[in-house]
Amino acid sequence: MDDEVQDPKAQLEQECHPRCTQQWSTYEECKARVEKSGEGDCSGWYFDYFKCIDKCVTPQLFQHLR
């Protein structure tokens, strides 16, 4: 079925990643520290990254709505 509607959100998130590399790098650094030490949590940094992604995706996503 070629008429099936595709959700553009995943593609838009990939396109927005370059705008959020600072947040992603901070999250990755935290993740490496936690893996090395065996304790800690990086959820705050992960949410900062997705806040950046959502801020970029949202205006573009609403353009796809009919």
C-alpha atoms as an extended CHARMM CRD file, in Angstrom:
* protein
*
        66  EXT
         1         1  MET       CA              0.0000000000        0.0000000000        0.0000000000  PROA      1               0.0000000000
         2         2  ASP       CA              1.7070000000        3.1380000000       -1.2050000000  PROA      2               0.0000000000
         3         3  ASP       CA             -1.1700000000        5.2590000000        0.1010000000  PROA      3               0.0000000000
         4         4  GLU       CA             -0.2510000000        4.5070000000        3.7000000000  PROA      4               0.0000000000
         5         5  VAL       CA              0.5560000000        7.6400000000        5.6650000000  PROA      5               0.0000000000
         6         6  GLN       CA              4.1040000000        7.7960000000        7.0190000000  PROA      6               0.0000000000
         7         7  ASP       CA              4.9370000000        9.4730000000       10.3130000000  PROA      7               0.0000000000
         8         8  PRO       CA              7.5270000000       12.1700000000        9.4850000000  PROA      8               0.0000000000
         9         9  LYS       CA              8.6760000000       12.6010000000       13.1050000000  PROA      9               0.0000000000
        10        10  ALA       CA             11.5580000000       10.1090000000       12.9850000000  PROA      10              0.0000000000
        11        11  GLN       CA             12.9820000000       11.6820000000        9.8300000000  PROA      11              0.0000000000
        12        12  LEU       CA             12.6160000000       15.1790000000       11.2620000000  PROA      12              0.0000000000
        13        13  GLU       CA             14.4060000000       14.0940000000       14.4540000000  PROA      13              0.0000000000
        14        14  GLN       CA             17.3500000000       12.8760000000       12.3740000000  PROA      14              0.0000000000
        15        15  GLU       CA             17.4120000000       16.1580000000       10.4610000000  PROA      15              0.0000000000
        16        16  CYS       CA             17.3960000000       18.1330000000       13.7260000000  PROA      16              0.0000000000
        17        17  HSD       CA             20.2500000000       16.1840000000       15.3410000000  PROA      17              0.0000000000
        18        18  PRO       CA             22.9870000000       18.4960000000       13.9380000000  PROA      18              0.0000000000
        19        19  ARG       CA             21.3670000000       21.4200000000       15.7740000000  PROA      19              0.0000000000
        20        20  CYS       CA             21.5980000000       19.5540000000       19.0830000000  PROA      20              0.0000000000
        21        21  THR       CA             25.1110000000       18.1230000000       18.9850000000  PROA      21              0.0000000000
        22        22  GLN       CA             26.2030000000       20.0000000000       22.1290000000  PROA      22              0.0000000000
        23        23  GLN       CA             23.4230000000       18.3870000000       24.1750000000  PROA      23              0.0000000000
        24        24  TRP       CA             24.1520000000       14.9940000000       22.6050000000  PROA      24              0.0000000000
        25        25  SER       CA             27.8690000000       15.2690000000       23.3930000000  PROA      25              0.0000000000
        26        26  THR       CA             27.1240000000       16.1760000000       27.0050000000  PROA      26              0.0000000000
        27        27  TYR       CA             24.8330000000       13.1630000000       27.2990000000  PROA      27              0.0000000000
        28        28  GLU       CA             27.4310000000       10.8460000000       25.7230000000  PROA      28              0.0000000000
        29        29  GLU       CA             30.1300000000       12.1190000000       28.1140000000  PROA      29              0.0000000000
        30        30  CYS       CA             27.8430000000       11.4540000000       31.0720000000  PROA      30              0.0000000000
        31        31  LYS       CA             27.0010000000        7.9950000000       29.7600000000  PROA      31              0.0000000000
        32        32  ALA       CA             30.7100000000        7.1570000000       29.4620000000  PROA      32              0.0000000000
        33        33  ARG       CA             31.3450000000        8.3490000000       33.0440000000  PROA      33              0.0000000000
        34        34  VAL       CA             28.4500000000        6.2520000000       34.3460000000  PROA      34              0.0000000000
        35        35  GLU       CA             29.6360000000        3.1670000000       32.4590000000  PROA      35              0.0000000000
        36        36  LYS       CA             33.1440000000        3.6440000000       33.8580000000  PROA      36              0.0000000000
        37        37  SER       CA             32.1140000000        4.2830000000       37.4580000000  PROA      37              0.0000000000
        38        38  GLY       CA             29.1200000000        1.9600000000       37.5120000000  PROA      38              0.0000000000
        39        39  GLU       CA             26.9050000000        4.4970000000       39.2270000000  PROA      39              0.0000000000
        40        40  GLY       CA             24.9700000000        7.5890000000       38.2940000000  PROA      40              0.0000000000
        41        41  ASP       CA             22.1920000000        8.6690000000       36.0230000000  PROA      41              0.0000000000
        42        42  CYS       CA             22.2060000000       10.6900000000       32.8150000000  PROA      42              0.0000000000
        43        43  SER       CA             18.4730000000       11.0890000000       32.3370000000  PROA      43              0.0000000000
        44        44  GLY       CA             18.6700000000       14.8560000000       32.8170000000  PROA      44              0.0000000000
        45        45  TRP       CA             21.1530000000       15.1980000000       29.9820000000  PROA      45              0.0000000000
        46        46  TYR       CA             19.0620000000       12.8550000000       27.8120000000  PROA      46              0.0000000000
        47        47  PHE       CA             15.9820000000       14.9970000000       28.4140000000  PROA      47              0.0000000000
        48        48  ASP       CA             17.9790000000       18.1470000000       27.5710000000  PROA      48              0.0000000000
        49        49  TYR       CA             18.8770000000       16.5610000000       24.2360000000  PROA      49              0.0000000000
        50        50  PHE       CA             15.2860000000       15.6240000000       23.4480000000  PROA      50              0.0000000000
        51        51  LYS       CA             14.0540000000       19.0530000000       24.5170000000  PROA      51              0.0000000000
        52        52  CYS       CA             16.3620000000       20.4980000000       21.8620000000  PROA      52              0.0000000000
        53        53  ILE       CA             15.1390000000       17.9600000000       19.2890000000  PROA      53              0.0000000000
        54        54  ASP       CA             11.4910000000       18.6360000000       20.1160000000  PROA      54              0.0000000000
        55        55  LYS       CA             12.0120000000       22.3920000000       19.8560000000  PROA      55              0.0000000000
        56        56  CYS       CA             13.4090000000       21.8870000000       16.3520000000  PROA      56              0.0000000000
        57        57  VAL       CA             10.9010000000       19.2290000000       15.2010000000  PROA      57              0.0000000000
        58        58  THR       CA              7.6500000000       20.7490000000       16.4630000000  PROA      58              0.0000000000
        59        59  PRO       CA              7.2640000000       23.6470000000       13.9930000000  PROA      59              0.0000000000
        60        60  GLN       CA              8.2030000000       21.4030000000       11.0800000000  PROA      60              0.0000000000
        61        61  LEU       CA              5.9300000000       18.5670000000       12.2020000000  PROA      61              0.0000000000
        62        62  PHE       CA              2.8400000000       20.7650000000       12.2520000000  PROA      62              0.0000000000
        63        63  GLN       CA              3.4790000000       21.7040000000        8.6150000000  PROA      63              0.0000000000
        64        64  HSD       CA              2.8110000000       18.0360000000        7.7170000000  PROA      64              0.0000000000
        65        65  LEU       CA             -0.6270000000       18.0060000000        9.3350000000  PROA      65              0.0000000000
        66        66  ARG       CA             -3.6170000000       18.4280000000        7.0810000000  PROA      66              0.0000000000
